[in-house]
Amino acid sequence: MGKGCLIALERERNNLGAVQKFLADGGYTGGAFALSVQELTGAGVGIAKRNGLHRFVVLPKRWVVGRSFSWLEKKAGGFRKTARKLSTSLQMVVLVFLGVLLRRL
């Protein structure tokens, strides 16, 4: 589990020097994944886990990812469906989050 994530981290290793901790979904449990991330980047891994009950509970830190995708959908519309190049999508993500950050100043 997490092979794609590890490949992406390997490719971007030089750009991740300031990262201290990665937050991951409960699907990335396991010591091997955390150890691989630690070896590649020097950063720790935090896992958002559900409790055993099947009722709605806000998981710590997990809402950050959910809200981020929600902001992207709201502000950029259907940018994922119309962008032909990955660089266009990346530019749209940067512009949307720049707007979010500037509104907080």
DSSP file (Angstrom, degrees, kcal/mol; ACC not computed):
  #  RESIDUE AA STRUCTURE BP1 BP2  ACC     N-H-->O    O-->H-N    N-H-->O    O-->H-N    TCO  KAPPA ALPHA  PHI   PSI    X-CA   Y-CA   Z-CA
    1    1 A M              0   0    0      0, 0.0    27,-0.0     0, 0.0     0, 0.0   0.000 360.0 360.0 360.0 138.1    0.0    0.0    0.0
    2    2 A G     >  +     0   0    0      3,-0.1     4,-2.4     4,-0.0     5,-0.2   0.649 360.0 137.1  88.6  15.7    1.2    3.5   -0.8
    3    3 A K  H  > S+     0   0    0      1,-0.2     4,-2.2     2,-0.2     5,-0.2   0.907  75.1  50.3 -62.5 -40.7    3.6    2.6   -3.7
    4    4 A G  H  > S+     0   0    0      1,-0.2     4,-2.2     2,-0.2    -1,-0.2   0.891 110.1  50.7 -63.0 -39.3    2.4    5.6   -5.7
    5    5 A C  H  > S+     0   0    0      1,-0.2     4,-2.5     2,-0.2    -1,-0.2   0.918 110.1  49.3 -63.8 -43.7    2.9    7.9   -2.7
    6    6 A L  H  X S+     0   0    0     -4,-2.4     4,-2.3     2,-0.2    -2,-0.2   0.873 109.6  51.8 -65.7 -36.6    6.4    6.6   -2.2
    7    7 A I  H  X S+     0   0    0     -4,-2.2     4,-2.2     2,-0.2    -1,-0.2   0.923 111.2  47.7 -64.4 -43.3    7.2    7.1   -5.9
    8    8 A A  H  X S+     0   0    0     -4,-2.2     4,-2.0     1,-0.2    -2,-0.2   0.902 112.3  49.2 -64.3 -41.0    6.0   10.7   -5.7
    9    9 A L  H  < S+     0   0    0     -4,-2.5     4,-0.4     2,-0.2    -1,-0.2   0.892 109.9  51.7 -65.3 -39.0    8.0   11.4   -2.5
   10   10 A E  H >< S+     0   0    0     -4,-2.3     3,-0.8     1,-0.2     4,-0.2   0.920 111.5  47.2 -61.3 -44.0   11.1    9.9   -4.2
   11   11 A R  H 3< S+     0   0    0     -4,-2.2     3,-0.3     1,-0.2    -2,-0.2   0.856 120.6  36.6 -67.4 -35.6   10.6   12.2   -7.2
   12   12 A E  T >< S+     0   0    0     -4,-2.0     3,-1.8     1,-0.2     4,-0.4   0.181  78.9 119.4-103.8  16.1   10.1   15.3   -5.1
   13   13 A R  G X  S+     0   0    0     -3,-0.8     3,-1.3    -4,-0.4    -1,-0.2   0.842  72.3  55.2 -51.8 -41.0   12.5   14.6   -2.3
   14   14 A N  G 3  S+     0   0    0     -3,-0.3     3,-0.4     1,-0.3    -1,-0.3   0.710 106.9  51.3 -69.2 -19.5   14.6   17.7   -2.9
   15   15 A N  G <  S+     0   0    0     -3,-1.8    -1,-0.3     1,-0.2     3,-0.3   0.389  97.9  68.2 -96.2   2.6   11.6   19.9   -2.6
   16   16 A L    X   +     0   0    0     -3,-1.3     3,-1.1    -4,-0.4    -1,-0.2   0.081  56.9 118.2-111.5  22.8   10.4   18.5    0.8
   17   17 A G  T 3  S+     0   0    0     -3,-0.4    -1,-0.2     1,-0.2    -2,-0.1   0.802  77.4  48.0 -61.8 -31.4   13.2   19.7    3.1
   18   18 A A  T 3  S+     0   0    0     -3,-0.3     2,-0.3     2,-0.0    -1,-0.2   0.561  84.8 108.6 -87.9  -8.6   10.9   21.8    5.3
   19   19 A V    <   +     0   0    0     -3,-1.1     3,-0.1     1,-0.2    -3,-0.0  -0.540  38.0 174.8 -74.3 128.4    8.2   19.2    5.8
   20   20 A Q        +     0   0    0      1,-0.3    24,-2.0    -2,-0.3     2,-0.3   0.722  64.7  14.2-102.7 -29.1    8.2   17.8    9.3
   21   21 A K  E     -a   44   0A   0     22,-0.2     2,-0.4    24,-0.0    -1,-0.3  -0.990  59.7-146.6-152.6 138.8    5.2   15.5    9.2
   22   22 A F  E     -a   45   0A   0     22,-2.6    24,-3.5    -2,-0.3     2,-0.5  -0.873  14.9-145.7-103.2 138.1    2.9   13.9    6.6
   23   23 A L  E     +a   46   0A   0     -2,-0.4     2,-0.3    22,-0.2    24,-0.2  -0.902  24.6 179.8-103.3 131.0   -0.8   13.3    7.3
   24   24 A A  E     -a   47   0A   0     22,-2.9    24,-2.5    -2,-0.5    38,-0.0  -0.896  28.7-103.9-131.6 159.0   -2.3   10.2    5.8
   25   25 A D    >   -     0   0    0     -2,-0.3     3,-1.9    22,-0.2    24,-0.1  -0.252  44.8 -98.2 -71.7 164.7   -5.6    8.4    5.6
   26   26 A G  G >  S+     0   0    0     22,-0.4     3,-0.9     1,-0.3    -1,-0.1   0.666 116.7  74.6 -61.4 -17.1   -6.2    5.3    7.6
   27   27 A G  G 3  S+     0   0    0      1,-0.3    -1,-0.3    22,-0.0    22,-0.0   0.646  85.8  65.0 -70.2 -14.3   -5.5    3.2    4.5
   28   28 A Y  G <  S+     0   0    0     -3,-1.9    -1,-0.3   -26,-0.0     6,-0.1  -0.040  72.6 136.6 -99.8  31.5   -1.8    3.9    4.9
   29   29 A T    <   +     0   0    0     -3,-0.9     4,-0.1     4,-0.1     2,-0.1  -0.345  26.3  87.0 -73.6 159.6   -1.3    2.1    8.2
   30   30 A G  S  > S-     0   0    0      1,-0.1     4,-1.6     2,-0.1     3,-0.2  -0.077  73.7-111.5 121.6 139.1    1.7   -0.1    8.7
   31   31 A G  H  > S+     0   0    0      1,-0.2     4,-2.7     2,-0.2     5,-0.2   0.808 110.8  62.3 -68.2 -31.1    5.2    0.4    9.9
   32   32 A A  H  > S+     0   0    0      2,-0.2     4,-2.3     1,-0.2    -1,-0.2   0.909 105.1  46.4 -64.7 -41.3    6.7   -0.3    6.5
   33   33 A F  H  > S+     0   0    0      2,-0.2     4,-2.4     1,-0.2     5,-0.2   0.953 114.8  46.1 -64.4 -49.7    5.0    2.7    4.9
   34   34 A A  H  X S+     0   0    0     -4,-1.6     4,-2.4     1,-0.2    -2,-0.2   0.891 113.4  50.0 -61.2 -40.3    6.0    5.0    7.8
   35   35 A L  H  X S+     0   0    0     -4,-2.7     4,-2.5     2,-0.2    -1,-0.2   0.904 109.8  50.5 -65.5 -41.5    9.5    3.7    7.8
   36   36 A S  H  X S+     0   0    0     -4,-2.3     4,-2.3    -5,-0.2    -2,-0.2   0.912 111.7  47.5 -63.1 -42.5    9.8    4.2    4.0
   37   37 A V  H  X>S+     0   0    0     -4,-2.4     4,-2.7     2,-0.2     5,-0.6   0.914 111.6  51.4 -63.9 -42.4    8.6    7.8    4.3
   38   38 A Q  H  X5S+     0   0    0     -4,-2.4     4,-1.7     1,-0.2    -2,-0.2   0.908 111.9  46.4 -60.6 -43.6   11.0    8.5    7.2
   39   39 A E  H  <5S+     0   0    0     -4,-2.5    -1,-0.2     1,-0.2    -2,-0.2   0.890 116.7  44.2 -67.2 -39.5   13.9    7.1    5.1
   40   40 A L  H  <5S+     0   0    0     -4,-2.3    -2,-0.2    -5,-0.2    -1,-0.2   0.903 134.6   9.8 -71.8 -42.1   13.0    9.1    2.0
   41   41 A T  H  <5S-     0   0    0     -4,-2.7    -3,-0.2     2,-0.2    -2,-0.2   0.634  86.1-124.1-117.9 -19.2   12.2   12.5    3.6
   42   42 A G  S  <<S+     0   0    0     -4,-1.7     2,-0.3    -5,-0.6    -4,-0.2   0.525  73.9 119.7  80.7   5.2   13.2   12.4    7.2
   43   43 A A        -     0   0    0     -6,-0.6    -1,-0.3     1,-0.1   -22,-0.2  -0.719  61.7-119.6-104.3 153.7    9.7   13.4    8.2
   44   44 A G  E     -a   21   0A   0    -24,-2.0   -22,-2.6    -2,-0.3     2,-0.4  -0.277  20.8-125.9 -82.3 173.7    7.2   11.5   10.4
   45   45 A V  E     -a   22   0A   0    -24,-0.2     2,-0.4    -2,-0.1   -22,-0.2  -0.990  15.0-163.7-126.2 128.5    3.8   10.1    9.4
   46   46 A G  E     -a   23   0A   0    -24,-3.5   -22,-2.9    -2,-0.4     2,-0.5  -0.943  10.8-153.8-109.7 133.2    0.5   10.8   11.2
   47   47 A I  E     -a   24   0A   0     -2,-0.4     2,-0.8   -24,-0.2   -22,-0.2  -0.914   9.4-142.4-111.3 128.6   -2.4    8.5   10.4
   48   48 A A        -     0   0    0    -24,-2.5   -22,-0.4    -2,-0.5     2,-0.3  -0.803  31.1-172.2 -86.5 111.8   -6.1    9.7   10.8
   49   49 A K        -     0   0    0     -2,-0.8     2,-0.2   -24,-0.1   -24,-0.0  -0.815  18.4-132.8-111.0 146.9   -7.8    6.6   12.2
   50   50 A R        -     0   0    0     -2,-0.3     2,-0.1     1,-0.1     4,-0.1  -0.602  24.7-119.1 -87.5 154.0  -11.5    5.9   12.7
   51   51 A N        -     0   0    0     -2,-0.2    -1,-0.1     2,-0.2     4,-0.1  -0.367  34.8 -97.8 -83.0 176.0  -12.8    4.4   15.9
   52   52 A G  S    S+     0   0    0     -2,-0.1     2,-0.1     2,-0.1    -1,-0.1   0.710  97.2  89.2 -69.0 -21.9  -14.6    1.1   15.9
   53   53 A L  S    S-     0   0    0      1,-0.1     2,-0.6     2,-0.0    -2,-0.2  -0.473  75.2-134.3 -80.4 149.9  -18.1    2.6   16.0
   54   54 A H        +     0   0    0     -2,-0.1     2,-0.3    -4,-0.1    -1,-0.1  -0.396  66.6 108.0-101.4  55.5  -19.8    3.4   12.7
   55   55 A R  S    S-     0   0    0     -2,-0.6     2,-0.4    -4,-0.1    -4,-0.2  -0.870  80.2 -83.7-124.4 163.3  -21.1    6.9   13.6
   56   56 A F        +     0   0    0     -2,-0.3     2,-0.4     2,-0.0    -2,-0.1  -0.502  53.7 161.7 -72.5 124.0  -20.0   10.2   12.4
   57   57 A V        -     0   0    0     -2,-0.4     2,-0.5    -6,-0.0    -6,-0.1  -0.990  41.0-119.1-140.0 131.9  -17.0   11.6   14.2
   58   58 A V        -     0   0    0     -2,-0.4     3,-0.0     1,-0.0    -2,-0.0  -0.589  30.5-140.4 -71.9 123.4  -14.7   14.4   13.0
   59   59 A L    >>  -     0   0    0     -2,-0.5     4,-0.9     1,-0.1     3,-0.8  -0.682  25.8-101.5 -86.3 137.0  -11.2   12.9   12.7
   60   60 A P  T 34 S-     0   0    0      0, 0.0     2,-0.1     0, 0.0    -1,-0.1  -0.323  99.9  -4.4 -58.9 135.3   -8.4   15.2   13.8
   61   61 A K  T >> S+     0   0    0      1,-0.1     3,-0.8   -13,-0.0     4,-0.7   0.148 108.0  98.4  70.9 -18.7   -6.5   16.8   10.8
   62   62 A R  H X> S+     0   0    0     -3,-0.8     4,-1.6     1,-0.2     3,-0.6   0.837  72.7  63.1 -69.9 -30.0   -8.6   14.9    8.3
   63   63 A W  H 3X S+     0   0    0     -4,-0.9     4,-3.1     1,-0.2     5,-0.3   0.778  90.5  69.0 -64.2 -25.0  -11.0   17.8    7.7
   64   64 A V  H <> S+     0   0    0     -3,-0.8     4,-1.9     1,-0.2    -1,-0.2   0.928 103.1  42.5 -59.4 -45.5   -8.0   19.9    6.4
   65   65 A V  H <X S+     0   0    0     -4,-0.7     4,-2.2    -3,-0.6     5,-0.2   0.923 115.0  50.2 -67.6 -44.4   -7.8   17.7    3.3
   66   66 A G  H  X S+     0   0    0     -4,-1.6     4,-1.9     1,-0.2    -2,-0.2   0.914 112.4  46.0 -61.3 -44.5  -11.6   17.6    2.9
   67   67 A R  H  X S+     0   0    0     -4,-3.1     4,-2.8     2,-0.2    -1,-0.2   0.876 109.0  56.7 -66.7 -36.9  -11.9   21.4    3.1
   68   68 A S  H  X S+     0   0    0     -4,-1.9     4,-2.1    -5,-0.3    -2,-0.2   0.939 109.6  44.1 -61.1 -46.6   -9.0   21.9    0.8
   69   69 A F  H  X S+     0   0    0     -4,-2.2     4,-2.3     1,-0.2    -1,-0.2   0.864 112.0  54.5 -65.9 -34.6  -10.6   19.9   -2.0
   70   70 A S  H  X S+     0   0    0     -4,-1.9     4,-2.5    -5,-0.2    -2,-0.2   0.920 107.7  49.2 -64.0 -43.9  -13.9   21.6   -1.3
   71   71 A W  H  X S+     0   0    0     -4,-2.8     4,-2.9     1,-0.2     5,-0.4   0.904 110.2  52.1 -61.0 -41.7  -12.3   25.0   -1.7
   72   72 A L  H  X S+     0   0    0     -4,-2.1     4,-2.5    -5,-0.2     5,-0.3   0.938 111.4  45.5 -61.3 -46.5  -10.8   23.9   -5.0
   73   73 A E  H  X S+     0   0    0     -4,-2.3     4,-0.9     1,-0.2    -1,-0.2   0.909 116.3  46.2 -62.9 -42.1  -14.1   22.7   -6.4
   74   74 A K  H  < S+     0   0    0     -4,-2.5    -2,-0.2    -5,-0.2    -1,-0.2   0.931 122.3  32.9 -67.8 -46.6  -15.9   25.8   -5.3
   75   75 A K  H  < S+     0   0    0     -4,-2.9    -2,-0.2    -5,-0.2    -3,-0.2   0.847 126.6  36.6 -83.2 -35.7  -13.3   28.3   -6.5
   76   76 A A  H >< S-     0   0    0     -4,-2.5     3,-0.5    -5,-0.4    -1,-0.2   0.465  88.3-156.7-100.4  -1.4  -12.0   26.6   -9.6
   77   77 A G  T 3<  -     0   0    0     -4,-0.9     3,-0.3    -5,-0.3     2,-0.3  -0.402  69.1 -15.4  63.5-132.1  -15.2   25.0  -10.8
   78   78 A G  T >> S+     0   0    0      1,-0.2     3,-1.2    -2,-0.1     4,-1.1  -0.240  84.2 141.9 -99.3  45.6  -14.5   22.0  -13.0
   79   79 A F  H <>  +     0   0    0     -3,-0.5     4,-1.9    -2,-0.3     3,-0.3   0.816  68.1  59.2 -58.8 -30.8  -10.9   22.8  -13.6
   80   80 A R  H 34 S+     0   0    0     -3,-0.3    -1,-0.3     1,-0.2    -2,-0.1   0.824 105.8  48.6 -68.2 -29.0  -10.0   19.1  -13.4
   81   81 A K  H <4 S+     0   0    0     -3,-1.2    -1,-0.2     1,-0.1    -2,-0.2   0.730 118.0  38.0 -82.8 -22.0  -12.3   18.2  -16.3
   82   82 A T  H  < S+     0   0    0     -4,-1.1     2,-0.3    -3,-0.3    -2,-0.2   0.683  87.4 100.0-105.2 -20.6  -11.1   21.0  -18.6
   83   83 A A     <  -     0   0    0     -4,-1.9     3,-0.0    -5,-0.2    -4,-0.0  -0.518  45.0-172.7 -74.1 127.8   -7.4   21.1  -18.1
   84   84 A R        +     0   0    0     -2,-0.3     2,-0.4     1,-0.1    -1,-0.2   0.757  69.8  50.3 -88.7 -27.0   -5.5   19.3  -20.8
   85   85 A K  S  > S-     0   0    0      1,-0.1     4,-1.5     0, 0.0     3,-0.4  -0.868  75.8-133.2-115.4 147.0   -2.1   19.6  -19.2
   86   86 A L  H  > S+     0   0    0     -2,-0.4     4,-2.6     1,-0.2     5,-0.2   0.856 107.8  60.3 -62.5 -35.4   -1.0   18.8  -15.7
   87   87 A S  H  > S+     0   0    0      1,-0.2     4,-2.3     2,-0.2    -1,-0.2   0.853 101.8  53.2 -63.6 -33.4    0.8   22.2  -15.5
   88   88 A T  H  > S+     0   0    0     -3,-0.4     4,-2.0     2,-0.2    -1,-0.2   0.921 110.0  47.3 -66.0 -43.5   -2.5   24.0  -16.1
   89   89 A S  H  X S+     0   0    0     -4,-1.5     4,-2.3     2,-0.2    -2,-0.2   0.913 111.5  51.1 -62.8 -42.8   -4.1   22.1  -13.2
   90   90 A L  H  X S+     0   0    0     -4,-2.6     4,-2.4     1,-0.2    -2,-0.2   0.910 109.0  50.7 -62.1 -42.5   -1.2   22.9  -11.0
   91   91 A Q  H  X S+     0   0    0     -4,-2.3     4,-2.4     1,-0.2    -1,-0.2   0.886 109.4  51.3 -62.5 -38.4   -1.4   26.6  -11.8
   92   92 A M  H  X S+     0   0    0     -4,-2.0     4,-2.5     2,-0.2    -2,-0.2   0.908 109.3  50.1 -66.0 -41.3   -5.1   26.6  -11.0
   93   93 A V  H  X S+     0   0    0     -4,-2.3     4,-2.4     2,-0.2     5,-0.2   0.930 111.5  48.5 -61.3 -45.9   -4.5   24.9   -7.6
   94   94 A V  H  X S+     0   0    0     -4,-2.4     4,-2.1     1,-0.2    -2,-0.2   0.918 112.3  48.5 -61.3 -44.5   -1.8   27.5   -6.8
   95   95 A L  H  X S+     0   0    0     -4,-2.4     4,-2.0     2,-0.2    -1,-0.2   0.903 111.3  49.6 -64.0 -41.8   -4.0   30.4   -7.8
   96   96 A V  H  X S+     0   0    0     -4,-2.5     4,-2.0     1,-0.2    -2,-0.2   0.947 114.5  43.3 -63.5 -48.0   -7.0   29.1   -5.8
   97   97 A F  H  X S+     0   0    0     -4,-2.4     4,-2.5     1,-0.2    -1,-0.2   0.805 109.3  57.8 -72.5 -27.1   -4.9   28.6   -2.6
   98   98 A L  H  X S+     0   0    0     -4,-2.1     4,-2.6    -5,-0.2    -1,-0.2   0.916 107.6  48.7 -62.9 -42.0   -3.2   32.0   -3.1
   99   99 A G  H  X S+     0   0    0     -4,-2.0     4,-1.9     2,-0.2    -2,-0.2   0.901 110.3  50.6 -62.6 -41.8   -6.6   33.6   -3.0
  100  100 A V  H  X S+     0   0    0     -4,-2.0     4,-0.8     1,-0.2    -2,-0.2   0.927 113.5  45.3 -61.7 -45.2   -7.6   31.6    0.1
  101  101 A L  H >< S+     0   0    0     -4,-2.5     3,-0.7     1,-0.2     4,-0.5   0.893 110.5  52.8 -67.8 -40.2   -4.4   32.8    1.9
  102  102 A L  H >< S+     0   0    0     -4,-2.6     3,-1.0     1,-0.2    -1,-0.2   0.857 104.6  56.0 -65.6 -34.1   -4.6   36.4    0.8
  103  103 A R  H 3< S+     0   0    0     -4,-1.9    -1,-0.2     1,-0.2    -2,-0.2   0.753 103.0  57.1 -68.0 -22.0   -8.2   36.6    2.1
  104  104 A R  T <<        0   0    0     -4,-0.8    -1,-0.2    -3,-0.7    -2,-0.2   0.590 360.0 360.0 -85.1 -10.1   -6.9   35.5    5.5
  105  105 A L    <         0   0    0     -3,-1.0    -1,-0.2    -4,-0.5    -2,-0.1   0.486 360.0 360.0 -72.8 360.0   -4.4   38.4    5.7
